[in-house]
Structures are given as structure tokens and as C-alpha cells.
């Protein structure tokens, strides 16, 4: 541990749209925010290709480009943006403490948690290959479904997210094939029934994904295997969607912050406040329902305003 802790008014942990938006508002309110970018500067959007649904970009923008612009906007108002990873916090006392890479110690008057969530992937080498190329693998139907309009897509997963996303895709795509690894859905009955009753969704139960097939850097199909019969086949498609859950990046806050059983932080409804005074949450770390860049940015704004009001009352 370092000998002297650095004192800051507002510590922002994470650099997705929620963190940068919180930084823009906090900096303009003269809170001199210090933002630590974390392991994946720019967050989940840096793994997205084209963003067409963020208001203000009529021609669309790539995810990485948008994050560069958000960072530049936060810097314009003198946000202190640092590369580094918050490895530990202690919110048990009156001083909010955080450690960067277990060494540098920070004492903050306010903390904004904007650490996001990570989509889970199957982990197949071919899946990761096409994901990195941006050519046909996605974990967000609302973000990327539009690129597959009138085409055939495959989605893996059997929870509420998979059902919601399959239904969303069915309104855009010619055909959606849903791969369910067991012989039943995990999703609520109403969500599963909606998928079952949609004519252009085909559901394959007991089906495992073996490989994503492609040509010239673009996906052309998915090789699957029936776990009961052993039958293998290739399903032609141009898009492969993964909807097997998300993991909020909130592990280090667990001893202090109230969360649900998965790890999503519980905010006081209608605010960004957590159970700890002075600690606020923004973005996907508290949101398992919307998970959009625009909603993350909106809650980033809320967190900065809540932090500013908290400081005003305290001071
Ligand atoms: P869940 O954890 O509920 O479901 C994940 C699904 O992915 C399961 O069906 C699981 O299969 C499957 N899966 C996991 N790993 C693999 C794998 N390696 N190969 C194939 N399939 C796999 O996650 P969700 O994101 O769907 O939902 C998270 C929470 O959010 C839930 O509480 C849900 O109810 C809620 N939610 C609610 C919505 C709404 O009400 N509108 C919308 C979206 C989410 P298996 O069943 O075999 O374990």
C-alpha cells in the first residue's frame, strides 16, 4: 500500500458510456472527477462494430470511435482520466477508500461505480474469431440485429434474454433458429410461449453449438450437435447471437454494496444511490433489463447529479 492516500472529490470507476457521461457532468460541476478506465477502456462498446441507435449520429458511428469521442468530451472539461484498475475498495467507514492495482490508495468524497457488465460467450475459438472481426457474432440483438435484416440468424440461449432477443430478431430477420442446450427453456412461460408461437423462429432442443463456420471473414453457418441422438448438422446463417447471460463487474463491491443474487447493484429506485451514502451506481452494473449505451449514459448523468447534490448537502 502507498504511504499517503490521494484525496479526490469524485472517483469514477469504469469508462463505458455511463462513466464518461458521469465524468462530463461531474467535471462541469467542478467536482474534479478522477476516472479510472479499468481493464477494457471504453467498455463493452469497444467490441461493437457499428452503433446506429445512439441519438445524434444520423450516419451511425463505430463503438470504438464513439468511446474516443466520449473520452475527448470528458477530457475537454478536465476530467483526470487514468489507466488503471481498481482492485479493492473499503466503504465501511466515513472515508470511501479504493486501491489501484492493490497499491495506490485513494480517499474519495463520492464514488460512482460504472464498471458495467460483460456478456458471457460460449468460448469457442471460432466464436471469438468472428467476434473480433466484427463479421457475424454478437451478444446484443438490439444493437446488431438490424445488420441482418431479411437474413437468417441463429441464437443460442434459453433464458428470458434469449427469448426476448430471438423475438426481436424475428421481426427483422427472415428466419431465426434458436439453440437450446437442454430439453426445456429456462425462460418464464410467457416468454417461452411467445417464441414458440412465432412462425419464423425454429427451436432446436438438446442442441449444442460446436463451431461457427465462415468464409472470407464472414459467418456462413453454425455447426451443431444433438446431444441425445449425436446427429451433427450445419445451419446456414449470416449472424450468430449469443444470449447466455451477463456478468456484472461488481465483485470487489460485494462486501459493502447491496446487490441481487447475480451481482447487479441495487439502486434506490428512481435514483443512482446505493445503500452506502456517497456511493452511486450507473450503467449496466445495475441494469439487467435495458443494457443500452443511451440508458447507461442517462444513468451516468443521474449519478453525477446525485453525487453533486450529496456533496452540496455535506459541505
Ligand atoms: P439466464 O441466466 O436466466 O439464462 C441463461 C441461459 O443461457 C440459460 O437458458 C442457460 O441454459 C443458457 N446457457 C448458459 N450457458 C450456456 C452454454 N454454454 N451453451 C448454451 N446455453 C447456455 O440469463 P438471462 O440473460 O436470460 O437472464 C438474466 C436475468 O434477467 C433473469 O433473471 C431473467 O429473468 C432477467 N431478464 C428478464 C427480462 C424480462 O423480464 N423482460 C428480459 C431479460 C432478462 P440452461 O437453462 O441449460 O442453464
Boltz pocket constraint, residues with backbone or C-beta under 6 A from the ligand:
constraints:
  - pocket:
      binder: B
      contacts: [[A, 121], [A, 122], [A, 156], [A, 157], [A, 158], [A, 159], [A, 160], [A, 161], [A, 162], [A, 164], [A, 179], [A, 181], [A, 182], [A, 184], [A, 185], [A, 186], [A, 187], [A, 207], [A, 243], [A, 244], [A, 245], [A, 246], [A, 288], [A, 289]]
      max_distance: 6.0
